Every structure is written in C-alpha cells, then in structure tokens.
Amino acid sequence: MGRELRQQVPRKQLGEWQPPPGRPDPVEQVMRSHEGRLEWLIPIRVARMVSSPYGFLRGTAAVMAEDVANLPSTGITPVICGDAHLGNFGFYASPEGELVIDLNDFDEAHPGGWEWDLRRLVASIWVAGRQNGSSEEQCQSSVASCVAAYRAEVQFLAEQPLLTRSYNRLDVGRLHETATEKSLRDEIERSAKRARARTSDRALPRFTREHEGRRHIVEEPPLITQVGDGEYDAIAAALDEYLTTLAPHWRRALGGYTLVDLAHKVVGVGSVGLRAYVALLEGSSPDDVVFLQLKQARRSVFAKYVHGEQARHSHQGQRVVEYQQALQTVSDPLLGWATVEDRQYYVRQFRNMKGTISLDSIDAAALTDYAGIVGHLLAKGHARTSGASMIAGYAGSSDKLDRAMCRFARSYADQTESDHGALVKAVRGGRLPAPDGAFGKDGALEVGSAFRP
C-alpha cells in the first residue's frame, strides 16, 4: 500500500515549496498566537524569536503547520510530535534512573502526517546549519543523513514484531557508540554530564532559599515570579487532582510529599506567555525534594488539519501526556494532567536530568552525525504508533526521499529567514513589543541573555 501511494504522491513532490498565493502573513500569525497569553511576557517571547532565524522557527510551530498541512501528503497518519525541530530532542532520566535521549517536547503532539514532522525537522537542520556557519553543501549532507536514517529505522522497525517496536530505545551509552565524529562524542559527554547534574536536590541551592525554617522559591523577575494567594490555592487543589491521573504506585509515592512553594517560571520559546509553574515538594526530610512543572496545554496547532481528530481529547493536558507516552520509549513516571480554574495543564518533573546537545558547540561534520541520530529517533517514535510498514513502503530503499527533503529544507530555510526578517521589521516598526534595549542605537539586535531560552 505504501509503494502504491507513490503513484498518487510521487516522492519528488514532497520536496516542493513555494509560498502559495494568499499565504497568511507570518507576523499576523505570530500576533494571533499571542491571544490568551500573559501580556507582560509577550516581549520576552518576541525577543527570543527575533534573536535568530532558528529562534523564529522554534517559536512558530503554527506558521509551519499552516504551510506543511496544505502541501501534498501521503495520508499516513501516525501520532506525530507536531514540533519536531532539532532542539526538541534531548536527554532525560528513565524511571530506572538511566540517561536516555528521545523526543522531549509534545505540546503540539497529535495524529498527523509523518511528512509534517520530517519536514519540520529537516528545515530546522538547514536553518541551524546556516546559523553555525555550515556551507549549503554541508547543510545538504546533514539533511540527507537525517532522512536516510529515518528511512533505515522505519524499514527496520516495520519488520519487527509490534511489541518489539515499543521496546527500542537509545541510552547515552549507545548514543556515544553511534556517534562517529569525535567532536560530537565529546559534546555528548559534556551534555550528558550537565544533564546528570540537573536533579531536584541539586536545584535546591539554585532556585530556593530558607527563611524562618521553610524553603521558598527565589524570584528572578521576569522569568521567575511568585503567584498570588488565590492562584496558589487553585494550583494546590489542581495538584491533588493531578495525583489521580498517575499510576497507583506513583500516586502513593508522590502523595507522601508536601507542597512547600509555587512560582511562575518562563520556559522555552513557543510556550512563553502561556501559564507555566514550578512546584517545590518536600518529602521525609528537607533534602528530600521534588520539583514539578505545570505547563498550560492548548489545542495542537495540527488539530484543525486532521479530520475527525479534533475532539479526541477534551483535556489538552491529557492529550500531551498520552501522546508523549506513545512517542517515547520510556517516559517520566510522574507525567499527569490537571485543571486550574478553566485552564488545562500537563504536569511533569521539572528536574529529572533534562538536557540537550548544544547546537552552538558542534561543527558541520558533527551536525551531520547528529542529524542521523535524530532521524532515527523520529522514525522510532512514528513506528511505535501506526503506519510503519506503509511509511517504509513509500519511503523505499533509494535516496529519492532524501533528495526531495533536501530541496524542501533549503527552500523552507529561505522562507524562514524571510519570515524572520519580516518579524524583525515588525518589531522595529512597533507592531510587536520587545523588551527595552532589544535594539541598540545602530539598530542592531542586542537582546540580553536573560531573555534567551
């Protein structure tokens, strides 16, 4: 069936990108995406997006969703990440405490076209490559590496028993062995070391202070701020509700902790302005702590493009959790969801050895190496849900899909740079807010590090 789909949608057709007549203005789309966000945080989001074309790409999942959902597609719809850019792969701890790497952002996860995820990933690789000084030929090599790895992995998993597909995972040891470039292996080692240090107990001196015998989360305006009493009580009640969404063992284990403090904490790029909180919980001793994160969940940017799927989840936090568990081989055991007043949230550990490969620290050869790894991980996620055999049949064993995606990635990287330029112009013209001092006297961008993700 997958091979037959090539007659309807030739693989070379997936490489086509031209902005269609009447394409929505990306700046207006960004402005619409600010509806319902905290207005005082919007300048931070804008600052992070104007900082670079890659920052713009990270914050505009809705813009790219509009673009790719209206392109030719095969109609094969596994669960997709929905925001599978290069920065949304990273480290975290398995329930056994082992450091693994996988997709790690699921705010936009939804059933959808596998090509939508792959297109976003390859475009992000080309944009990141240019930002790091890679040549166009090197960017092409990186994208081709990603797509070839995607094809090989989905072909392999399509031939495995259904349950075997669900067990396949990549821990740091295997990741280090998989990397062929020494510079990437070195960066994996550095990033893994940093990730292992990102635990709740080590976060105590960084984020909290003791006052009159009680721990408090320290404010760092505008990124970390306290919540009001009424808001505090509503979140505390929501955390009680959240416990009921956990598996029985983890419900009992976490139920032994006491809520000590709450704060609002800005995270990411696309999420800035949506409500996000960090909760400090204390167990049997002052050093026995857990940080939880509550992140507001809204409908996936892809929901309106998938017929019949819009109402699958009435609770968007539940959607994020269930699709994260579908796409990841192992997931945070404290994943759950809650409702605060009329807003829906998902809940997860804030500090469980999360980390990423620093893209600024790898050269062109390492990027090509890493692109193959993330292509493998994306294929693994898709194959865990549905359609692996059809995707494998369509993708085939030749490099036709690779070449098509290289053409798309280059064209869409150009589009991203153009859209980013339009956003910078809109900020300079006052259509969108940015923090004071975002631009210097010469008009150059001077966003401080405090506003970077």
N, C-alpha and C positions, 0 to 999 in steps of 0.2 A: 504493500500500500504506500509506503514511503517513497519507493522508487517511482511509482506511478504518479505521485504528486509533482515530480519534475516536469511532467508534460503540461500541467496546469500553471505551475510557477517555476520556470527554469531557474537553476541556482544562480546564474549570472544576473538575474533580475533582482536578487537580494542586494546587489551592490549598487543599485541606482539611488542617487539622492539629488534632487533638485527641489528647492523650496517651491511648493505648489502655489498657484495663483490664489490670493486671498489668505495666505498663511497668517495666522494670528500674530500680532505684534508681540515679540517675546517680553518686552518691557511691560506691556499691559498684562500679560500672563503672570509675570512676577508680582505686579501690583494686586492682581486678583487673589494670588496665593497668600497675600498678607491678611485677607479678611479672616477675622476671628482670632488673630494673633495679638499678643500683648504689644501695644503700640510703642511703648518705651524701649522695646527690644528690637524693633524692626531696623533701626540704624545699624545695629551690630550685624544683623543678617546681611544687610546690603553691603556693609564694609567687607565682610568675608567673601561675598560674591564678586565684588569689583576688584578684589585683590589680584585675580589672575583668571584667564580663561578656564583653567581647571577648577578654580573655586566657583566660577559661574556654573560650570557643568554639574558640579556636586549639588548645587542648590536649586537646580531647575529640572527635577525629575518630571514635573508636569509639562514643561515645554517639550522635552524629548518624547514623552508619552504621546502627546498630540501628533508629533511628527511620525514616529515609527508605527503607531497603530493604524495609520492611514496608508502605509506602504503595502506592497504585495506580501502575503504571508502564506504559509502552508496550511494553517488551520489546526496544527497540532498544538494542544494547549495543556502542558503540564502546569504544576504550580511554579511560578517564576518569582524571583526576588523582587523584580519591578524597579530596582535601583542598583543594578549590578555593575557599578563603576569600580575602577581599580582600587579605590580607597575603602571599599566596603567588604574587603576580605581581611581577616586578621586572626590573632591568637585569642584564646580564652581557655579556661580550665574545664576539663571534662568532670563529670560527677566523681570520678576516681582521683581527681587532682592532677591528671596529666595535661600537659600543654598541647593543644591541638590547633589547627588552622582551618578555617572554613569561611563561608559567607557569614557576615556578622551584622547585617542591617536588614530589617524586614518590615519597615514602616509601610512600604508600598507592595508587599507580597500579595499575590493574587493569582488565580488561574489566568493564563495568558499565553501568547505566542512565545515559544522558545527563542525565536529570532529577535524578539524585542529585548530580551536580556543580553543576547550575544551582541547585538548592535550597540547597545549602551556600553558594554564592556570594551569592545574594540575601539569605539570612538574615544573613550576615556584614555585608553593606552596611547593613542596617537597624540591626543592633546597633552598628556603628561610627558610623553617623549619629547615633543617640541619644547615644552617648558624646561626640561632638563638639558636641552641643547643637542638632542639626537638629530641626525640628518633625516630627510624624508625616507631614504633607503633603510635606515636603521629602524624608523617607526614602522615601515612596512614589514621588516623582518620580525618585529615584536608582535604585530597583529597576526601575521601568518603563523607564528609559533603558538599563539593563543588558540586560533581556530583549529589548527592541526591537532593540538592536544585535546580540544573539545571533541572533535570527531573521533579520535582514537579511544577516548574514555567512554563515550556513549556507545561506540561499537563494542567495546569490551563488556560493558555492563549489560548491554542488550542480550548478550549470550549467556549471562549468569542467571541462576535461579532468582526468583523475585525477592526472597528474603536475603540472599547474599548481597544484592544491590544495597540493602539497607544497612549492612554492617561495614561497608567500605569507608575508611576514614584515613586522614593524614595527620599523624602527630609530628612533633618537631623533629624527632629523630629521623623519621622517614623523609621529612621535608629537607633536612640538611643533606641527606644522601641523594635526594632527587636533584638538587641544585648542582649544576655543572660549573658555573662561574664562581671563582674564589671570592670575588667581591660580593656576590650575593650570599654565599655561605657565611662570610664574615658579618654581613648585615643581619642575617637570620640569627646568628649567635648573639649579636648585640641587642636586637629587638626582643628575642626570647628572654634574655637576662632582665631587660627592663620590665617585660610583661610579668615575669615571675615575682617581681617586687611589688606589683600592683595588687595588693591584697587589703582586706578591710583593716587588719591590725596595723599594717604599715601606713595606712591612710590616716590613722588617728592623730599623730602629731602634725600632719599636713593640713587637715581640714577642721580640727577641733581644738578647743581649749577647755580647761577645767575651771569652773567658778563655783565656789561655795559647795564643793563636793559633787558637782554634777557637770557632765560633759555637754558642751554646746558647739554647734557647727559655726565656724567663724565666717563672718560676712566678708565678701570681696566684691563690692559693687563695681560694675553692674552684673557681674557673672554669677555671684552667689549672694543671695539676699534672703532675709528672714521672711516668714509668712505671718499673716495676721492671726489673731486668736480664733476667729470664726473659721478661717481657712484651715488652720491647724486641726481643729476638731473634726472638720469634714474629711480631711485626709486620713486622720487616725481611724475614723469609722470605716473608711474605704479599705484600709489595710486589714481590718477584721474581715471584711467581705472577701478580700483577696485571698486570705488563708483558705477559704472554702474551695478555691479553684486549684489548689495544689493536690498532688497525690497524698494519700493518707499519712505515709511516713513523714514526708517533708512538712505536712501541715502540723503534725505533732512536734517535730523538731523545732521548727521556726516559732511555733506557738509558745515555746518556753522563753522567748526573748521579749524584752520590754521596750517600747518606743521611748527614746530619750529626747530626740530633737528632729526637726524638719527644716528644710530650707529649699528655696527655689534655686535651681542651678541650670545655667545656659549650656547647651551641648550642641555639637555638630554645626551644620550649615543649613540644610533644608529644614531642620527642626527648630531653629531659633525663632522665638516668639510664641511657639506653642508651649503649653504648660509642661514643665518638667521639674520634678522634685527629687531630692535625695533625703532618705530617712536613715537616721542612726538608731540601731537597735542594740541593746546590751543584754548579754546572757548571764551566766553564773558568776562572772567577775567583771571588773571594769575593763579588763583587756580582752574579754570575750565579746567581740562586736561583729555586727554585720551591717554593711551599708546597702540599702535597697534604692533603686531608682524607679520612679514612676514617670512614664512619658505619655503625653497625650497622643491618642491614636485617632486619626480621621480616615475617611474612606480612601482606599488606594487610588492613586492617580489613574490606574488602568481599569477601575471598576466599570466606568461608563462605556468602555470599548468592548466588553465581553458580555454578549447577550445571555440573559438568564442567570448571571452570576451576581448581579448587583445586591440581591437580598440574601445571599447565602449566610452571611453573618450579620446579625443585628447589633452585636457588640464588636466594635472595631479592635479593641484590645484583645479579645478572644481570637479574632482573625489573625492578628500579628503573631500571637503565641502559637496557634495551631499550624500556621504555615511555616514559622521558624522551625518547629519540631519536624515538619515534613521535609524541609530542605537540608537541615543539618543532620549529620550522622549522630552526634551526641549534642545535647543542649543543656543549658543551665537548669538544674532541677527546681530552682525557685521561680521559674517563669510562671506568671499568672496574670490575672487581669482584675480590674476594679472600676468603679464609677465614683467620681467625686462631683456631687451636685448633678449637673446634666452633661458632664464631660466624661468620655471613656478613656481609660488608660491601660497600658500593659505595665507589668512590674517585673523587674529582674534584679540580679545582683549588680551593684554599681562597680565593685572592685573584685573581680574574680579572674585576675591575671589577664585582663584585656590588653591588647597591644596590636600594633600594625608594623609592617615593613615601611620604613621611611623612604618615600619615593625620591626625596631630595638627595638621598645618600647612595643611590645606585646609578651606575653608568649605563650606557646604551646596551652593552652586552648583557649586563645583569637584568635590565628591564626585559629583554627578550627571553631570558631564562625564566624570570618571574611570571611573565605573561603566559608561558606554557603551564605553569603551576596553577594559576587562577583559571585558565581554560579548563583544566582537569577538574577543578573544584566545582565550577559552574555546571559542567556536564554531570558530575556526580549528583548534585542537587536535583537537576531536572530528571535524571534517570530514577531517582528514588520515588518519584510521584507517579508519572504516567508517560506513555508515548515514547519510551526509549527505543524500541525496535523501529518505530516509524521514523523517528529522527535519524537513527543510524542508516536506515534505508535511503532516506532523502539525501543526507549529507554525503554518503558514499565514501569510497576509499581514495579518490583522486583529490587534487588540490583545487578543484573548481570553486568550492565554497570558500576556501581560504582566499583565493584571488578576488572573489566577489566582495568579501568582507573587508579586504584591504582597500578596495575602491570606495566602499561606503565610508570606512573610517576616515580616510583622507578628506573626502568631501564634507563629512559632518564635522570634522575638526575645523575646517574652514568656516562652516556655518557657526560653530560655537564661538570662534574668535570674532566673527562679525556680530553675533548677538551680544557678546561680552562688550564689544566696543559701543554698541547701542546703549547698554546699561550704564557704562561709564559716562557717556554723553548725557543720559537722562539724570544721573546724579549731579553732574556738573551744572545742568540746567535747572536743578531744583525740583524735578518731577518725583524724585525719590529721596528720602532722607539718608544722610550718612553722619557718622559721629563728627563732632567738631575736630578739626585738624586732619581730616581724612585726606585733604589735598593741600600741598604746600603752595607757597607764593608763585612758584613757577608752573603750577597746575599738575605737578607730578603727584602720584598717589603716595601717601605717607601714613598708611593705616598702622597703628601700633600693634605690638604683639598681643596685647590684651584682648584684641578683637579677633584674633585668628583662632580657628578651631583647634 
